[in-house]
Amino acid sequence: MLTLRGYVDLPPPTSDGTSEFDHGDVHRATGRVFVAHTAANTVEVVDGLTDNHLMTIPGCPEGSGVLCAQEENIVFAAARGAGKVLVIEARSGRTLREIPVGPRPNGLAWDADRRRLLVADVQENQALLLAPLGSSEATPEQPVQVVPLPGRPRWCVYDDTRSHFLINIREPACIAVLSAESGEQVALWPISAAGPHGLDLDAAGGRALVACDAGVVVALGLDDGREVAQTPIAGAPDAIWYNARHERLYVAIEQPGVVNVINTQVMALEEEIVTEPGAHTTAFDPDRQRLYVFLPTSCRAAMFDCDPPDGVSMRRREA
């Protein structure tokens, strides 16, 4: 089960202390946690080794997504309010460059083999393939490919086994599958539940795990997109993370403010943890087995250790 480790206070953007966060990620080599602080137009950084707030990175208007390119020691941050992506050095927190991608970038996915970044835009309903670190085929500012999407994109991931980008589409409810090599759409997988939102991969099991606004998590086979399982959750979700070590999926649900823990071996709810109303953003450190949940009203991060004892049954606990 998840065990509360403690809290880290984050800088409030307003006098009343309320905030809003969106999509976080962990730089695994340092344990640093990066999260888009949407209301403050910043990226906040938590030191996962000391459990303290480390720094604030300015210049990210309406931050909507953060993604770590682990091998490159780079963090990408989508600034939805400025139509750009920040390229941040993970160890120093220094912004190396800003890449215009407009008008409203949101979802991010990274192909480490080709060093390409996919940016999904929620206004133009398109995906841009970029070479943000530069390459022989394009400069950081020149898209390698611009791909129209069938609807508004949500979160996206990269499947390195099949060299595919997967992008959740809110309506029509589906996953758009793009070739990492050509950027072309190679498949469109229908989702049986409305509003695909959170997305992560169970690589060993060959499944895409999709959390939907309709209040369900759907599992699809990565080879053909066929639905293989479905389980209800407590409400409309946002960020999700898959813990391959324990075969558990963590689903953040802002109303009523809980994290649902799904046992993906049997695709069933195992645990529900009360967090805070509005808490829909998380980050997961697979090396240190720690889940971070960002709490907008109290403007802090709750830290949970993920190594469970034997014989855990479903339970509901206060965070």
Salt bridges, closest charged atoms under 4 A:
ASP22 OD1 - HIS23 NE2 3.92
GLU44 OE2 - HIS37 ND1 3.28
GLU44 OE1 - HIS53 NE2 2.73
ASP51 OD2 - ARG5 NE 2.86
ASP51 OD1 - ARG290 NH1 3.82
GLU62 OE2 - ARG80 NE 3.06
GLU62 OE2 - ARG104 NH2 2.64
GLU72 OE2 - ARG115 NE 3.10
GLU98 OE1 - LYS84 NZ 2.93
ASP111 OD2 - ARG114 NH1 2.98
GLU137 OE1 - ARG116 NH2 2.95
ASP159 OD2 - ARG162 NH1 3.07
GLU181 OE1 - ARG114 NE 3.07
ASP202 OD2 - ARG207 NH2 2.87
ASP213 OD2 - ARG154 NH1 3.19
ASP213 OD1 - HIS197 ND1 3.79
ASP223 OD1 - ARG162 NE 2.87
ASP224 OD2 - ARG226 NE 3.89
ASP238 OD1 - HIS23 NE2 3.56
ASP238 OD1 - HIS197 NE2 3.14
ASP238 OD2 - HIS280 ND1 2.58
GLU270 OE1 - ARG248 NE 2.75
GLU271 OE2 - ARG317 NH2 2.76
GLU272 OE2 - ARG316 NH1 1.98
ASP285 OD2 - ARG288 NH1 2.92
ASP287 OD1 - ARG28 NH2 2.78
ASP305 OD2 - ARG5 NH1 3.50
ASP305 OD1 - ARG290 NE 3.21
ASP307 OD1 - ARG245 NH1 3.89
ASP307 OD1 - HIS246 NE2 2.82
